[in-house]
Amino acid sequence: MSLLELDGVHAYYGPSHILRGVSLDIDEGEVVTLLGRNGAGKTTTVRSIAGTEPPAIRSGSIRFDGDDITDWPADNIAMGGIGVVPEGRRLFTELTVEENLEMSKITRGWWNTIRRGGLGGGESTMSIDELYDLFPRLDERRTQQAGTLSGGEQQMLSIARTLRLPNLKLLLLDEPTEGLAPQIVKAVGDSITEIADQGLTVLLIEQNVREALRIADRGYVLDQGDIVYGGTVDELESEDLDEYLVV
């Protein structure tokens, strides 16, 4: 059974038609990558799933864990178990590493107050100690301001903070390796693999084809707002997709 399913999603920024009938599915426990060049519609796909504005979905549907979430507000989608690590990391740069992670206590209290229909609330998906085991660099820098971390460390912190959210079932990662040195790319990729090994489902949005295919079970290729190819990693590696990808 698919945990996430997009069926013919058309999304717009104002009058601009960005997603043109996107369909994809992700089974529970999978790592699926969505590949494509800049401007292909990858981030719009993430925003459509997460319910953040823009874009506006004018047709098609998004189902998550058995529910049609197409018209749900972003808060309810997050409470239902979808966490997003966005482009740009969006950390509290003047707070320390540990203070950024502790911010989830505030978020949990807020969700417990407004949750409806049994969604949301509960304990964090991972404890701070578990996150330090997953990201030893953050443990070494727990008292350091987030704004003084390297780019790779900031990305690790952004992922770790999202893993503190309660009820997390699906992690959306939007270009997590962008702008990182090769050795840091591998470290971030290894952490994603370890997260998936613990049972979390992952949708990985990437331009780094080699790293994405090292991590993923399956993948889709997006071009000009449309899925042009989908298959296993082996199938993707055997196809000539250079016209759609940065290789």
N, C-alpha and C positions, 0 to 999 in steps of 0.2 A: 504494500500500500504506500502511495506517495505521501510524504510529509508535506511537501509543497508542490503545487501545480499551477502553472500559468497557462491559460487557454485563450489564445487569440487576443492578447492585450494590445490595445491601441491607446497610447498616451500622448498628451500634448502639453507644450508650454505655450499658453495663449493660443494663437492660430497655428503654431508650428507643430506639425505632425512628427513626433520623434520615434515612438515605438509603433511598428506597423504589423500588428498581429503576432506578437511574440508568444510562443508556446514552449514550455519546458517543464520538466518534473524532476524532483529530487526525492529519493527514498530515504527513510530514516537510517542514520548512521553513515551515509555517503558523504564523500567530498566531491563536489561538482564544481568545475570551473567554467566561467563565462569569459571567453576571449574576444578580443577585438581591438581595433585601432582607436585612437582618440576620436571622439565624436560619433562612435558607432551606436551609442545608446546604453552603454553598460551601467553608468551611474544612474541614468533614468530608470533602468530596470530595478536597481536597488531601492531607489526612492519610491517606486510604484509598489514594491513588496512591503516596504516599511510604512507606507502611508504618509510620508512627509511631502510637503508642498514646496514648489511645484514638483511633479507634473499633475495633470488631471487625466484620469482614466475615463474614456468616453465609451469604450466597448470592450468586451472580453471579461474574463474573471480570474481571480486569484483565490485559491483554496489552500488553507493551511491547517493541518491536523484535523481534517474533517469539516472545517468551517469555511464558509465563503467570507473572506475578509476584504473583498474588493472595496467596499465603502466604509470600512471601519476607520475611525480616527487613529492617528499614530500611537496615542497613549494605550488604547485597547490592544493594538497589535503587539506592542512591546510587552504588555501584561500577559498576552497570550503565549509568549515564549520566543519572540524574534528579537535578537540583539544585533545592532549594527556598529561596526567599526568603520567610521566614515573616512573619506579622503581628508587629509589635513589634520587628523588626529584629535584636535579640539580638546586639548587637556586644560586643566587649571594650572597655568604655567607658574604662578607664584606660590602654589602649594607644593609640598613635598610629594615624593612618590607614594608614601604611605597615606598621606592625607587625601590624595586623589583616589586611592583604593577605598578609603574609609567613607568617601562621599556616597557610596552605595547604601550606607545605613540610612541616610536621609531619603534616598530614592525609595528604599524599601518601605519606610514609614509612610511616605506619600502614596505609594501604590496600595498599601494596606488600607488606607483611608478611602480611596476612590474606587477600589476594585468592584466589579459587578459580575454577577453570574458565576462566581467561584474562580474567576481568572485572577492571576497575579498573586502577589504576596508571598509569604514563606521565606525560607532561608536562601542565602546566596547559593548560586550554583557551585562556586568554589570558594574556599576560605582564603584569607590572605596568606597563610602559611603554605597552602597548596600552590598558590600562585607564585610565591617565592621559590618553591621547588621547581616549578615549570620555567620560571625566568630568573635564574640565579643572579643575573646582572642587576635586576631590580632589587633583590635582597641586599646587594652590596651598596646600593644607592638609595635606600629607603628614606633617609633623612635629607636627601638632595632635592632642591627645587626642580620640578618637572621641566621648566624652561631652560635649564642648564644641561639637560641630558643630550646625548647625541641623537641624531635622527632615528637610528635603529632602536635605541633605548626608549625613545618616545613612542615608537610604534608598538613595542612590546608592552608599554604601560597602557596604551590605548586598548590593546587587545585584552590585557589583564583586567582592566576596569570593567569592560563589557562582560567578562566572565564572572564578575561579582553579582550580576543581575539575577534575581530569582526566577525560577521557572523556565530557564533558558533551554530551548530545544533546537533552535536554528541560529547559527552565527553567520552574518553577512559581512564579508571582508572586502572592502572597496579599495583596490590597488594597495595592498599592505606593503609591497616591496618597492614602491615607487621612490626613486631617488636614493636608494640605499646602496652601500658598497657590497660587492659580491659576497664577501664572507658573512656580512650581516644578513643579506638576503637568505643565505642558507640557514642561518640560525633562526630567523623568523619562520622560514618554511618548515624547519624541524619542529618548532613549537606548534605549528598548525597541525602537523601530522600527529603529534602527541595528544593534542586536544581531541582530534578525531578518534584516536585509539581509545579514548576514555568514553566514547559513545555519542559525542556531540555531532550533529549534522552541520555541514559547512557548505556555503556557497561562496566561492572564491572568485572575485572579479580581478582580472589581471591583464596586463600587456606583456609581462615576462613569460613567454610561452614555455620556455624550457623549465623554469621553476614551477609553473602552474601544473604542467604535465607530470613533473616528478612527484607532486603532492596528491593530485586528484585521482579519482576512480573513473570519472567520465567527464566529458566537456561539451560545450556548445560554442559555436562561433557566431558572433553577432556582427552584422554589417549593415550600415544605414538603417538601423532600427528593425532589422529582420534577422531571424535565425537562418543562417545559410548552411549550417552543418552541425550535426550532433553525433556523438559516438563514444566508444571507449577510448582510453588513452592510446592503446595500440592502433585503433582505427584512425584517430586524429594524427598520430605520428606518421601513418602510412600515406596520408593524403597531401596533395600539394595545395596548401592554403596560404601561400605567401602573399597573394593579392589582398587577403583579408587581415593579415597579422603583421606585427612587428616581430621579426624573428632574429 
